[in-house]
Structure formats: C-alpha cells, structure tokens
Amino acid sequence: MLEPNEVALDAAKRELLEETGYEAPEWIDLGSHILDPNRGIATVHLFLALHAKRVAQPNSDDLEDQDLLLLTQEEIQSALNAREFKILSWSAVVAIALNYLSTLDNPKVI
C-alpha cells in the first residue's frame, strides 16, 4: 500500500526491505495496471528488483505469516508452468517479470 504522497517506486523499495530484509540497486518498472477493471479500483504498480542483497532482518508489521523462498529464474519458470501460483495477480507479475528477463537473455533486433 502506498503511504500518503508516496511514490510507487519508493513504496516498492520500502515493502521489499520490510517484508524480506532485501535492498536492490536496480529497479525495472513493469507498469501500472488496474486490478479490477470492472469496478475501476486498486491500481497495482509492478517493479522488478535486480541484484537484491539482504541487508536486514524482515520487519513485517502486518502479522502476515510468510516464508521467504529463494528460487532461480528456472525454478520460478517451472513453478509458473506447473500452476503453483494460486493467485492470478501473482501469476501475472511473475509472467511479466520472466518475460522482461528473457529479453535480457535473448535481445531482439527490431
């Protein structure tokens, strides 16, 4: 969630640090999307954090029970293909991020 007057990228950086204890020097904007277009509510701002490093212990104050999994790009692709992401928005952001990463591995000449 964005704090009042907070820029989406700053919120993403804050959330990554709070939820995982990681910081990243490079951020890719993957776009903003309306989560529920029929109602026009909840815009999500998607970012891909590259070269993240753990700098602190997670400090999640929302009482969410979670485990941090560290997966390779191939493992994430396999999980997506196996339909292991059970929430559509998670599947979408993973697919968008993997698509972006594939352009780095296989640059296209236009």
C-alpha atoms as a printed R data frame, in Angstrom:
    type eleno elety resid chain resno       x       y       z
1   ATOM     1    CA   MET     A     1   0.000   0.000   0.000
2   ATOM     2    CA   LEU     A     2   1.136   3.493  -0.788
3   ATOM     3    CA   GLU     A     3   1.522   5.867   2.117
4   ATOM     4    CA   PRO     A     4   0.030   9.372   1.618
5   ATOM     5    CA   ASN     A     5   2.068  11.253  -1.025
6   ATOM     6    CA   GLU     A     6   4.376   8.251  -1.506
7   ATOM     7    CA   VAL     A     7   5.752   7.491  -4.981
8   ATOM     8    CA   ALA     A     8   5.084   3.923  -6.161
9   ATOM     9    CA   LEU     A     9   8.777   3.070  -6.573
10  ATOM    10    CA   ASP     A    10   9.566   4.312  -3.063
11  ATOM    11    CA   ALA     A    11   6.745   2.144  -1.719
12  ATOM    12    CA   ALA     A    12   8.115  -0.901  -3.577
13  ATOM    13    CA   LYS     A    13  11.575  -0.316  -2.110
14  ATOM    14    CA   ARG     A    14  10.119   0.116   1.376
15  ATOM    15    CA   GLU     A    15   7.982  -3.012   1.093
16  ATOM    16    CA   LEU     A    16  10.883  -5.135  -0.193
17  ATOM    17    CA   LEU     A    17  13.011  -4.089   2.770
18  ATOM    18    CA   GLU     A    18  10.219  -4.520   5.336
19  ATOM    19    CA   GLU     A    19   8.931  -7.860   4.058
20  ATOM    20    CA   THR     A    20  12.218  -9.525   3.106
21  ATOM    21    CA   GLY     A    21  15.124  -7.519   4.524
22  ATOM    22    CA   TYR     A    22  16.492  -7.041   0.984
23  ATOM    23    CA   GLU     A    23  17.510  -3.911  -0.936
24  ATOM    24    CA   ALA     A    24  18.208  -3.683  -4.654
25  ATOM    25    CA   PRO     A    25  20.298  -1.172  -6.614
26  ATOM    26    CA   GLU     A    26  18.386  -1.612  -9.879
27  ATOM    27    CA   TRP     A    27  14.623  -1.403 -10.362
28  ATOM    28    CA   ILE     A    28  12.657  -2.055 -13.540
29  ATOM    29    CA   ASP     A    29   9.194  -0.517 -13.889
30  ATOM    30    CA   LEU     A    30   6.906  -3.268 -15.204
31  ATOM    31    CA   GLY     A    31   3.908  -0.965 -15.481
32  ATOM    32    CA   SER     A    32   0.806   0.037 -13.599
33  ATOM    33    CA   HIS     A    33  -2.372  -1.982 -14.025
34  ATOM    34    CA   ILE     A    34  -5.943  -1.745 -12.766
35  ATOM    35    CA   LEU     A    35  -6.531  -4.804 -10.621
36  ATOM    36    CA   ASP     A    36 -10.324  -4.890 -11.050
37  ATOM    37    CA   PRO     A    37 -11.233  -3.008 -14.245
38  ATOM    38    CA   ASN     A    38 -14.984  -3.600 -13.924
39  ATOM    39    CA   ARG     A    39 -15.009  -1.616 -10.701
40  ATOM    40    CA   GLY     A    40 -12.073   0.654 -11.539
41  ATOM    41    CA   ILE     A    41 -10.445   0.130  -8.170
42  ATOM    42    CA   ALA     A    42  -6.968  -0.809  -6.986
43  ATOM    43    CA   THR     A    43  -4.152   0.120  -9.294
44  ATOM    44    CA   VAL     A    44  -1.094  -2.087  -8.871
45  ATOM    45    CA   HIS     A    45   2.387  -0.813  -9.667
46  ATOM    46    CA   LEU     A    46   4.758  -3.601 -10.638
47  ATOM    47    CA   PHE     A    47   8.534  -3.456 -10.302
48  ATOM    48    CA   LEU     A    48  11.332  -5.949 -10.750
49  ATOM    49    CA   ALA     A    49  14.192  -5.557  -8.275
50  ATOM    50    CA   LEU     A    50  17.519  -6.716  -9.698
51  ATOM    51    CA   HIS     A    51  20.703  -7.705  -7.845
52  ATOM    52    CA   ALA     A    52  18.979  -7.641  -4.444
53  ATOM    53    CA   LYS     A    53  21.052  -8.260  -1.326
54  ATOM    54    CA   ARG     A    54  19.951  -8.968   2.218
55  ATOM    55    CA   VAL     A    55  20.777  -6.010   4.451
56  ATOM    56    CA   ALA     A    56  18.470  -6.558   7.442
57  ATOM    57    CA   GLN     A    57  16.067  -8.948   9.072
58  ATOM    58    CA   PRO     A    58  12.493  -8.749   7.764
59  ATOM    59    CA   ASN     A    59  10.339  -6.383   9.811
60  ATOM    60    CA   SER     A    60   6.789  -7.124   8.694
61  ATOM    61    CA   ASP     A    61   4.325  -5.402  10.974
62  ATOM    62    CA   ASP     A    62   1.179  -6.686   9.266
63  ATOM    63    CA   LEU     A    63   1.221 -10.027  11.117
64  ATOM    64    CA   GLU     A    64   1.326 -11.882   7.806
65  ATOM    65    CA   ASP     A    65   2.780 -15.365   8.220
66  ATOM    66    CA   GLN     A    66   5.225 -15.952   5.390
67  ATOM    67    CA   ASP     A    67   8.340 -17.842   4.412
68  ATOM    68    CA   LEU     A    68  10.943 -16.325   2.111
69  ATOM    69    CA   LEU     A    69  11.823 -18.689  -0.745
70  ATOM    70    CA   LEU     A    70  14.910 -18.107  -2.851
71  ATOM    71    CA   LEU     A    71  14.414 -19.597  -6.324
72  ATOM    72    CA   THR     A    72  16.391 -19.465  -9.541
73  ATOM    73    CA   GLN     A    73  14.845 -17.995 -12.654
74  ATOM    74    CA   GLU     A    74  14.393 -21.529 -13.986
75  ATOM    75    CA   GLU     A    75  12.671 -22.664 -10.784
76  ATOM    76    CA   ILE     A    76  10.281 -19.714 -10.961
77  ATOM    77    CA   GLN     A    77   9.505 -20.504 -14.607
78  ATOM    78    CA   SER     A    78   8.849 -24.144 -13.667
79  ATOM    79    CA   ALA     A    79   6.549 -23.102 -10.821
80  ATOM    80    CA   LEU     A    80   4.613 -20.822 -13.180
81  ATOM    81    CA   ASN     A    81   4.327 -23.600 -15.775
82  ATOM    82    CA   ALA     A    82   3.165 -26.033 -13.078
83  ATOM    83    CA   ARG     A    83   0.466 -23.531 -11.986
84  ATOM    84    CA   GLU     A    84   1.880 -23.346  -8.479
85  ATOM    85    CA   PHE     A    85   0.964 -19.663  -8.087
86  ATOM    86    CA   LYS     A    86  -2.620 -19.783  -6.826
87  ATOM    87    CA   ILE     A    87  -3.453 -16.082  -7.121
88  ATOM    88    CA   LEU     A    88  -3.923 -14.642 -10.606
89  ATOM    89    CA   SER     A    89  -2.113 -11.385  -9.846
90  ATOM    90    CA   TRP     A    90   0.941 -13.363  -8.656
91  ATOM    91    CA   SER     A    91   0.955 -15.407 -11.852
92  ATOM    92    CA   ALA     A    92   0.656 -12.240 -13.909
93  ATOM    93    CA   VAL     A    93   3.530 -10.386 -12.251
94  ATOM    94    CA   VAL     A    94   5.762 -13.458 -12.419
95  ATOM    95    CA   ALA     A    95   4.983 -13.894 -16.131
96  ATOM    96    CA   ILE     A    96   5.645 -10.194 -16.829
97  ATOM    97    CA   ALA     A    97   8.946 -10.309 -14.914
98  ATOM    98    CA   LEU     A    98  10.068 -13.513 -16.628
99  ATOM    99    CA   ASN     A    99   9.189 -12.012 -19.995
100 ATOM   100    CA   TYR     A   100  11.333  -8.974 -19.199
101 ATOM   101    CA   LEU     A   101  14.232 -11.160 -18.065
102 ATOM   102    CA   SER     A   102  14.018 -13.209 -21.272
103 ATOM   103    CA   THR     A   103  14.645 -10.048 -23.284
104 ATOM   104    CA   LEU     A   104  17.940  -9.628 -21.406
105 ATOM   105    CA   ASP     A   105  18.997 -13.172 -22.238
106 ATOM   106    CA   ASN     A   106  17.806 -13.025 -25.867
107 ATOM   107    CA   PRO     A   107  17.855  -9.422 -27.063
108 ATOM   108    CA   LYS     A   108  15.693  -8.909 -30.127
109 ATOM   109    CA   VAL     A   109  16.797  -6.766 -33.033
110 ATOM   110    CA   ILE     A   110  13.971  -4.534 -34.229
